[in-house]
């Protein structure tokens, strides 16, 4: 009998994917973060994901108090892990802190103003199973008002260093990264962004990056 949480979605003895943590950085996002956080928590509670890690990046607008009060039960139960940075360090540092604190084998970096399309989760987990040897999977994001993908059309493929250097990340994507890969190649905190440099380092090291 499988005892990991993903079996409710895949029903595959949880061979793969292994535990998945969602990491969401927040900085002065008191009024816009709740749909994102609730979306992630619903998937944790359903068993699709393992935990939500929220990293408060030195907010000054009440974001931290809002999370602590509104999600106290989820924090106490371990569904939501709250990391508090003393000073605003930038999104790269916040993501790195979340990856360090996470217990999952995979990290889903979800922005605080985006949310999951629940109907797509089984397909997402199935692709993670198929691409288990990749270090990163980019899942295309959808404009829900227009019901279309953001960015130019591209076929599913393994990305090359040349493509990443010339074109960057294609469109707006949700990055799903193996935790050991992001710990080996953390985002450049000093640049407060530029996550693509870490993906280039992974490709240079022989890791694979797949675009859904």
C-alpha positions as CSV (number, residue, x, y, z in Angstrom):
1,X,0.0,0.0,0.0
2,X,1.5,3.4,-1.0
3,X,1.8,5.8,1.8
4,X,2.9,9.0,0.0
5,X,0.4,11.7,-0.7
6,X,0.5,11.9,-4.5
7,X,-1.4,8.6,-4.9
8,X,-4.7,10.4,-4.8
9,X,-3.9,12.0,-8.1
10,X,-1.7,9.5,-9.9
11,X,-2.8,6.2,-8.3
12,X,0.5,4.8,-9.3
13,X,1.9,3.6,-6.0
14,X,3.5,7.1,-5.8
15,X,6.6,5.9,-7.7
16,X,6.8,9.3,-9.3
17,X,6.7,12.2,-8.9
18,X,7.9,12.2,-5.4
19,X,7.0,14.9,-2.8
20,X,6.3,18.3,-4.3
21,X,6.7,21.5,-2.4
22,X,5.2,24.8,-3.7
23,X,7.4,27.9,-2.9
24,X,5.8,31.3,-3.0
25,X,7.7,34.5,-2.2
26,X,5.7,37.4,-1.0
27,X,6.6,41.0,-0.5
28,X,3.9,43.6,0.4
29,X,1.3,41.4,-1.2
30,X,-1.4,41.6,1.5
31,X,-4.2,42.3,-0.9
32,X,-3.3,40.0,-3.9
33,X,-1.8,36.8,-2.5
34,X,-4.8,35.0,-1.1
35,X,-6.1,33.4,-4.3
36,X,-2.6,32.0,-5.0
37,X,-2.1,30.7,-1.5
38,X,-5.5,29.1,-1.3
39,X,-5.0,27.5,-4.7
40,X,-1.8,25.9,-3.5
41,X,-3.2,24.9,-0.1
42,X,-6.2,23.2,-1.8
43,X,-3.8,21.0,-3.7
44,X,-1.8,20.2,-0.5
45,X,-5.0,19.3,1.2
46,X,-6.1,17.1,-1.7
47,X,-2.8,15.2,-1.5
48,X,-1.5,16.3,-4.9
49,X,1.3,18.4,-3.3
50,X,3.2,17.9,-0.1
51,X,3.4,21.4,1.4
52,X,3.3,25.2,0.7
53,X,6.3,27.2,1.7
54,X,5.7,31.0,1.8
55,X,8.7,33.2,2.1
56,X,8.0,36.7,3.4
57,X,10.7,38.9,2.0
58,X,10.7,41.6,4.6
59,X,7.2,42.9,4.0
60,X,6.1,46.2,5.7
61,X,2.4,46.3,4.7
62,X,0.9,43.7,7.0
63,X,1.5,40.7,4.7
64,X,3.2,38.7,7.4
65,X,0.5,39.3,10.0
66,X,-2.2,38.5,7.5
67,X,-0.6,35.1,6.7
68,X,-0.1,34.3,10.4
69,X,-3.7,35.1,11.3
70,X,-5.6,33.8,8.3
71,X,-3.6,30.6,7.8
72,X,-2.9,29.8,11.5
73,X,-4.5,26.3,11.2
74,X,-2.5,25.4,8.1
75,X,0.7,26.6,9.7
76,X,0.1,24.6,12.8
77,X,-0.7,21.5,10.8
78,X,2.4,21.8,8.7
79,X,0.6,22.3,5.4
80,X,2.0,25.8,5.2
81,X,5.6,26.6,6.3
82,X,6.2,30.3,6.8
83,X,9.8,31.6,6.4
84,X,10.4,35.2,7.5
85,X,13.3,37.2,6.1
86,X,14.4,40.1,8.3
87,X,15.2,42.4,5.3
88,X,14.0,42.6,1.8
89,X,16.5,40.5,-0.1
90,X,14.8,40.2,-3.5
91,X,12.9,37.5,-5.2
92,X,15.9,35.3,-6.0
93,X,17.0,35.2,-2.4
94,X,13.4,34.5,-1.3
95,X,13.1,31.6,-3.7
96,X,16.5,30.2,-2.6
97,X,15.3,30.4,1.1
98,X,12.1,28.6,0.2
99,X,14.0,25.8,-1.6
100,X,16.3,25.4,1.4
101,X,13.3,25.2,3.8
102,X,11.3,22.8,1.6
103,X,11.0,19.1,2.2
104,X,9.9,18.1,-1.3
105,X,12.0,16.4,-3.9
106,X,10.5,18.9,-6.5
107,X,9.9,22.7,-6.0
108,X,7.1,24.5,-7.8
109,X,7.9,28.2,-7.8
110,X,4.4,29.8,-7.8
111,X,4.1,33.6,-7.9
112,X,1.8,35.3,-5.4
113,X,-0.5,36.7,-8.0
114,X,-0.9,33.5,-10.0
115,X,-2.8,30.3,-9.3
116,X,-3.1,26.7,-10.4
117,X,-5.5,25.5,-13.0
118,X,-6.8,22.5,-11.0
119,X,-7.9,20.5,-14.1
120,X,-4.4,20.6,-15.4
121,X,-2.8,19.0,-12.3
122,X,-3.1,15.3,-13.4
123,X,-1.5,16.1,-16.7
124,X,1.2,18.1,-14.9
125,X,2.1,15.2,-12.6
126,X,2.0,12.7,-15.5
127,X,4.5,14.8,-17.4
128,X,6.7,15.0,-14.3
129,X,6.6,11.2,-14.2
130,X,7.6,11.0,-17.9
131,X,10.4,13.6,-17.6
132,X,11.7,12.3,-14.3
133,X,15.3,12.7,-15.5
134,X,14.9,16.4,-16.2
135,X,16.2,18.9,-13.7
136,X,13.6,21.6,-14.7
137,X,10.2,21.5,-16.3
138,X,8.6,24.7,-17.6
139,X,4.8,24.6,-17.8
140,X,3.2,27.3,-19.9
141,X,1.0,29.7,-18.2
142,X,-2.5,30.7,-19.4
143,X,-4.2,34.0,-19.6
144,X,-7.6,33.0,-18.1
145,X,-9.4,36.0,-19.5
146,X,-8.4,35.1,-23.0
147,X,-8.2,31.3,-22.4
148,X,-4.9,31.1,-24.3
149,X,-1.2,30.5,-23.5
150,X,1.0,33.5,-22.8
151,X,3.8,34.0,-25.2
152,X,4.5,32.7,-28.7
153,X,3.5,29.1,-29.6
154,X,6.3,26.5,-29.2
155,X,6.2,22.7,-29.3
156,X,7.1,20.6,-26.3
157,X,10.9,20.1,-26.4
158,X,14.1,19.8,-24.4
159,X,15.7,23.3,-24.4
160,X,19.3,23.8,-25.3
161,X,21.9,26.3,-24.1
162,X,21.7,28.2,-27.4
163,X,17.9,28.5,-27.1
164,X,18.2,29.8,-23.5
165,X,20.9,32.3,-24.3
166,X,19.2,33.6,-27.4
167,X,15.6,33.5,-26.3
168,X,15.5,33.2,-22.5
169,X,12.6,31.4,-20.9
170,X,9.8,31.1,-23.6
171,X,6.8,33.1,-22.6
172,X,5.6,33.2,-19.1
173,X,6.2,29.7,-17.5
174,X,5.7,28.0,-14.2
175,X,9.1,26.5,-13.3
176,X,9.2,23.1,-11.6
177,X,12.7,22.3,-10.4
178,X,14.3,19.4,-8.7
179,X,15.3,20.5,-5.2
180,X,18.8,19.1,-5.4
181,X,19.4,20.9,-8.7
182,X,18.3,24.3,-7.4
183,X,20.4,23.8,-4.3
184,X,23.5,23.1,-6.5
185,X,22.7,26.0,-8.8
186,X,20.8,28.6,-6.7
187,X,19.3,31.7,-8.2
188,X,21.7,34.7,-8.2
189,X,20.6,36.5,-5.0
190,X,22.8,39.5,-5.7
191,X,21.0,40.2,-8.9
192,X,17.5,40.1,-7.3
193,X,16.3,38.2,-10.3
194,X,18.0,36.7,-13.4
195,X,16.9,33.2,-12.6
196,X,17.8,32.2,-16.2
197,X,21.5,32.2,-15.1
198,X,20.8,29.2,-12.9
199,X,19.1,27.4,-15.7
200,X,22.1,28.0,-17.9
201,X,24.4,26.7,-15.2
202,X,22.2,23.5,-15.0
203,X,22.4,23.0,-18.7
204,X,26.2,23.6,-18.7
205,X,26.4,20.9,-16.0
206,X,24.6,18.4,-18.2
207,X,21.1,18.7,-16.7
208,X,18.1,18.6,-18.9
209,X,15.4,21.3,-19.1
210,X,12.0,20.4,-20.7
211,X,9.4,22.8,-22.0
212,X,5.9,21.5,-21.7
